[in-house]
Amino acid sequence: MQKLSENVLGLGISIALGLVISSGIVSYTINRISNNKQSVMVKGLAEKPVSADQARWEIVVRGSGKTLPDAFAALRANRPVVQAFLREQGFADEQLTIGRETFETRYRMDKEGRPTRDVTEYVASQTVLLGSNDVKRVEKAVGQIVSLQEKGLALDVMNPEYLVSTLEKVKMSLIADATRNAHDRASEFAKTGEASVGAMKSANQGAFYILPAQGGSNDSEYGGTYDKSTIDKLARVVVTVEYGLTQ
């Protein structure tokens, strides 16, 4: 009987001790949860239309001949024709950058398509680069230079590049707008949990995009996509922001 009493007493002590320990664990867990700083991470988007205010247009003038002097003579006869055309389009000589004269030697191919040592012709070339802030005038000239090619002038006409000179200013304004958009999104998330958006805990800027206004894009550049083929563009920034939440 005494042994039974001792067992009951021991069991009682064990249960009491277990309850004390369990109470401490629950108390610790609740305290830890309440002290945990909850947060929400959201993306913010901002975009705005922008227009190019600079244009770069490259034209390669060529001249060929059976001899090298003949090739350079043909080139030097063709280049002034291009310069005169650009003057007629309303551009000043000061807007042109004339590259150095270069040449290549072309050889006759054998039946297997391998070059022989027989020279067929020399081709001299020179780049004329136009830089202008009148992007509409450049666009018009691009459509009319085919008239020179129709006359047999040897030209390689490159696609013009339409650039935005205020990229950094556009980027900074979009970052501010995208951050406000992220805050609005965070507020919507917080409402569902009956919480409030607190201080910003971290922020990261995603890629910066300059896209054609009508869709499509060029190769990646400037930390994202930079379309240079169109005058009218769409600038876009995406940011990722983490905000603290308070009950």
FITOR-691310 format. One line per field, with one value per residue (C-alpha): residue number from 1; residue in one letter; x, y, z. Coordinates in steps of 0.001 Angstrom, whole numbers. Example, Ala and Ser with C-alpha at 12.3 -4.5 7.8 and 13.67 -1.06 7.14 Angstrom:
REM residues 2
num	1 / 2
residu	A / S
east	12300 / 13670
north	-4500 / -1060
up	7800 / 7140
//
This chain:
REM residues 247
num	1 / 2 / 3 / 4 / 5 / 6 / 7 / 8 / 9 / 10 / 11 / 12 / 13 / 14 / 15 / 16 / 17 / 18 / 19 / 20 / 21 / 22 / 23 / 24 / 25 / 26 / 27 / 28 / 29 / 30 / 31 / 32 / 33 / 34 / 35 / 36 / 37 / 38 / 39 / 40 / 41 / 42 / 43 / 44 / 45 / 46 / 47 / 48 / 49 / 50 / 51 / 52 / 53 / 54 / 55 / 56 / 57 / 58 / 59 / 60 / 61 / 62 / 63 / 64 / 65 / 66 / 67 / 68 / 69 / 70 / 71 / 72 / 73 / 74 / 75 / 76 / 77 / 78 / 79 / 80 / 81 / 82 / 83 / 84 / 85 / 86 / 87 / 88 / 89 / 90 / 91 / 92 / 93 / 94 / 95 / 96 / 97 / 98 / 99 / 100 / 101 / 102 / 103 / 104 / 105 / 106 / 107 / 108 / 109 / 110 / 111 / 112 / 113 / 114 / 115 / 116 / 117 / 118 / 119 / 120 / 121 / 122 / 123 / 124 / 125 / 126 / 127 / 128 / 129 / 130 / 131 / 132 / 133 / 134 / 135 / 136 / 137 / 138 / 139 / 140 / 141 / 142 / 143 / 144 / 145 / 146 / 147 / 148 / 149 / 150 / 151 / 152 / 153 / 154 / 155 / 156 / 157 / 158 / 159 / 160 / 161 / 162 / 163 / 164 / 165 / 166 / 167 / 168 / 169 / 170 / 171 / 172 / 173 / 174 / 175 / 176 / 177 / 178 / 179 / 180 / 181 / 182 / 183 / 184 / 185 / 186 / 187 / 188 / 189 / 190 / 191 / 192 / 193 / 194 / 195 / 196 / 197 / 198 / 199 / 200 / 201 / 202 / 203 / 204 / 205 / 206 / 207 / 208 / 209 / 210 / 211 / 212 / 213 / 214 / 215 / 216 / 217 / 218 / 219 / 220 / 221 / 222 / 223 / 224 / 225 / 226 / 227 / 228 / 229 / 230 / 231 / 232 / 233 / 234 / 235 / 236 / 237 / 238 / 239 / 240 / 241 / 242 / 243 / 244 / 245 / 246 / 247
residu	M / Q / K / L / S / E / N / V / L / G / L / G / I / S / I / A / L / G / L / V / I / S / S / G / I / V / S / Y / T / I / N / R / I / S / N / N / K / Q / S / V / M / V / K / G / L / A / E / K / P / V / S / A / D / Q / A / R / W / E / I / V / V / R / G / S / G / K / T / L / P / D / A / F / A / A / L / R / A / N / R / P / V / V / Q / A / F / L / R / E / Q / G / F / A / D / E / Q / L / T / I / G / R / E / T / F / E / T / R / Y / R / M / D / K / E / G / R / P / T / R / D / V / T / E / Y / V / A / S / Q / T / V / L / L / G / S / N / D / V / K / R / V / E / K / A / V / G / Q / I / V / S / L / Q / E / K / G / L / A / L / D / V / M / N / P / E / Y / L / V / S / T / L / E / K / V / K / M / S / L / I / A / D / A / T / R / N / A / H / D / R / A / S / E / F / A / K / T / G / E / A / S / V / G / A / M / K / S / A / N / Q / G / A / F / Y / I / L / P / A / Q / G / G / S / N / D / S / E / Y / G / G / T / Y / D / K / S / T / I / D / K / L / A / R / V / V / V / T / V / E / Y / G / L / T / Q
east	0 / 2837 / 4486 / 1253 / 1061 / 4620 / 3849 / 778 / 2765 / 5507 / 2975 / 1413 / 4760 / 5585 / 2270 / 2671 / 6218 / 5049 / 2362 / 4848 / 7254 / 4440 / 3237 / 6713 / 7009 / 3619 / 4417 / 7774 / 6177 / 3428 / 5971 / 8208 / 5330 / 4152 / 7650 / 8185 / 8309 / 6098 / 6571 / 5264 / 7303 / 5682 / 6595 / 5826 / 5490 / 5667 / 5798 / 5497 / 5734 / 8998 / 10225 / 13693 / 15408 / 18603 / 19317 / 22445 / 22490 / 25379 / 25882 / 28792 / 29899 / 31761 / 33736 / 35238 / 37843 / 40239 / 43091 / 43325 / 43675 / 40532 / 38609 / 39604 / 38788 / 35288 / 34821 / 35920 / 33459 / 30563 / 31052 / 30260 / 26993 / 25938 / 26984 / 25012 / 21960 / 22167 / 22481 / 19347 / 17590 / 18416 / 21522 / 24701 / 28197 / 28980 / 26491 / 28489 / 31430 / 33486 / 35368 / 38732 / 39057 / 39560 / 39680 / 39406 / 40808 / 38506 / 39825 / 38503 / 37083 / 37949 / 35398 / 35406 / 34630 / 38123 / 39839 / 42672 / 45506 / 43859 / 42513 / 39100 / 38629 / 39371 / 36568 / 37200 / 34765 / 34153 / 31546 / 29455 / 27820 / 24996 / 24086 / 20996 / 18417 / 15807 / 14656 / 11696 / 13971 / 16266 / 13303 / 12254 / 15763 / 16001 / 12988 / 14431 / 18035 / 16864 / 16828 / 20645 / 20745 / 18367 / 20949 / 23551 / 25435 / 27170 / 25868 / 25277 / 22501 / 22206 / 19049 / 19099 / 19298 / 16792 / 18043 / 16697 / 19197 / 17382 / 17426 / 18671 / 16055 / 13303 / 14620 / 14633 / 11075 / 9865 / 11569 / 9637 / 6353 / 7059 / 7810 / 4477 / 2797 / 4502 / 3208 / -331 / -68 / 1320 / -1624 / -4062 / -2309 / -2319 / -6061 / -6820 / -4912 / -6252 / -2741 / -1112 / 1922 / 4909 / 8377 / 10235 / 12696 / 14406 / 14094 / 15590 / 15308 / 14677 / 15559 / 14998 / 13151 / 12888 / 10402 / 8802 / 5500 / 3818 / 5472 / 8594 / 12141 / 15843 / 18724 / 19281 / 21224 / 21341 / 20344 / 17249 / 15956 / 16757 / 14856 / 16674 / 14622 / 11634 / 11091 / 8105 / 8917 / 7623 / 9855 / 9218 / 10701 / 9917 / 10962 / 10754 / 10051 / 9683 / 7503 / 7011 / 3478 / 1900 / -1354
north	0 / 2314 / 1474 / 2322 / 5661 / 6413 / 5587 / 7801 / 10598 / 10205 / 10227 / 13373 / 15092 / 14050 / 15371 / 18632 / 19029 / 18259 / 20879 / 23481 / 22643 / 22613 / 25953 / 27392 / 26057 / 27434 / 30774 / 30882 / 29971 / 32590 / 35209 / 34281 / 34437 / 37797 / 39189 / 37891 / 40784 / 39804 / 41308 / 41187 / 41325 / 42829 / 44012 / 47493 / 48498 / 51886 / 52869 / 55996 / 56938 / 58546 / 59817 / 59713 / 63091 / 61973 / 59967 / 58260 / 57065 / 55271 / 55049 / 53098 / 54453 / 52090 / 52249 / 49387 / 49025 / 46637 / 48477 / 49981 / 53554 / 53022 / 51795 / 54834 / 57150 / 55652 / 55998 / 59637 / 60309 / 58661 / 60211 / 63820 / 62564 / 61217 / 64427 / 66499 / 64309 / 64876 / 68644 / 68549 / 66807 / 69755 / 68515 / 70548 / 69239 / 69734 / 66960 / 64453 / 62373 / 60977 / 57785 / 56759 / 55158 / 51388 / 48709 / 44993 / 42773 / 40273 / 37106 / 34717 / 31468 / 28042 / 25329 / 24201 / 27712 / 28363 / 31704 / 31722 / 34223 / 35988 / 39430 / 40227 / 43714 / 46104 / 47622 / 50854 / 52009 / 54864 / 55471 / 58625 / 58981 / 61465 / 62683 / 64845 / 65924 / 66239 / 62625 / 63198 / 64663 / 61657 / 59311 / 61096 / 60976 / 57236 / 56706 / 58782 / 57579 / 54680 / 57216 / 57168 / 53392 / 53331 / 55364 / 52662 / 54306 / 51607 / 52141 / 50065 / 51913 / 50963 / 51298 / 54521 / 54423 / 56584 / 57397 / 59010 / 61429 / 61681 / 57984 / 58490 / 61137 / 58904 / 55961 / 57821 / 59110 / 55609 / 54104 / 56536 / 55674 / 51928 / 52159 / 53879 / 51153 / 48513 / 50225 / 50208 / 46491 / 45798 / 47679 / 45447 / 42349 / 43758 / 44444 / 40743 / 40006 / 42993 / 44431 / 47724 / 48371 / 49493 / 50672 / 49559 / 46795 / 46293 / 47329 / 46065 / 47507 / 45071 / 45619 / 48964 / 48610 / 50933 / 49230 / 50136 / 51856 / 49365 / 46249 / 44218 / 44801 / 44787 / 43060 / 43562 / 46626 / 49217 / 46591 / 45486 / 46139 / 49257 / 49622 / 51887 / 51175 / 53433 / 57072 / 56518 / 54204 / 52946 / 53129 / 50569 / 49772 / 46929 / 47064 / 44489 / 45940 / 44334 / 46097 / 45297 / 44536 / 45645 / 44460
up	0 / 841 / -2481 / -4288 / -2524 / -3509 / -7157 / -7125 / -5548 / -8137 / -10945 / -9535 / -9351 / -12946 / -14242 / -12356 / -13633 / -17178 / -16952 / -15743 / -18581 / -21177 / -19892 / -20291 / -23863 / -24896 / -23273 / -25079 / -28413 / -28138 / -27153 / -30064 / -32546 / -31251 / -31458 / -35002 / -37464 / -40361 / -43804 / -47352 / -50559 / -53647 / -57134 / -58354 / -62019 / -63680 / -67339 / -69455 / -73133 / -74253 / -77610 / -79099 / -79315 / -81056 / -84197 / -85558 / -89154 / -90813 / -94574 / -96078 / -99454 / -101799 / -105001 / -106988 / -109711 / -111371 / -109677 / -106215 / -107546 / -109634 / -106568 / -104505 / -107398 / -107621 / -103872 / -103932 / -106721 / -104877 / -101447 / -102486 / -104028 / -100628 / -98888 / -101415 / -100824 / -97068 / -97585 / -99744 / -96848 / -94588 / -92756 / -92305 / -93011 / -89326 / -88513 / -90548 / -89364 / -92230 / -91442 / -92887 / -96295 / -96309 / -99004 / -99553 / -102273 / -103937 / -105550 / -108160 / -106748 / -108144 / -108934 / -105282 / -104069 / -102732 / -103394 / -105912 / -106176 / -109111 / -108169 / -109670 / -108188 / -105344 / -103270 / -101377 / -98682 / -96282 / -93580 / -93407 / -89991 / -89503 / -86021 / -85582 / -83018 / -85765 / -85659 / -87991 / -90649 / -90369 / -90705 / -93893 / -95376 / -94717 / -96938 / -99782 / -100038 / -102192 / -105048 / -105005 / -105035 / -107980 / -109901 / -109270 / -106402 / -104329 / -100784 / -97669 / -95834 / -92167 / -90107 / -88082 / -84295 / -82429 / -78929 / -75758 / -74200 / -70836 / -69924 / -66368 / -65610 / -67021 / -65027 / -61691 / -62129 / -62973 / -59932 / -57703 / -59438 / -59297 / -55571 / -54952 / -56988 / -54831 / -51673 / -53065 / -53779 / -50326 / -48806 / -50681 / -49340 / -45818 / -45867 / -46281 / -43097 / -41168 / -41007 / -41898 / -44077 / -42075 / -43010 / -46109 / -45206 / -48578 / -52201 / -55432 / -58907 / -61719 / -65368 / -67088 / -70377 / -73356 / -75656 / -78973 / -78348 / -80684 / -79214 / -80054 / -78814 / -79639 / -77890 / -74187 / -73158 / -70353 / -67788 / -69709 / -73224 / -75211 / -78470 / -80923 / -84024 / -83288 / -82402 / -80098 / -77196 / -73866 / -70780 / -68035 / -64625 / -62225 / -58551 / -55758 / -52312 / -48891 / -46319 / -42668 / -41482 / -38222 / -36611
//
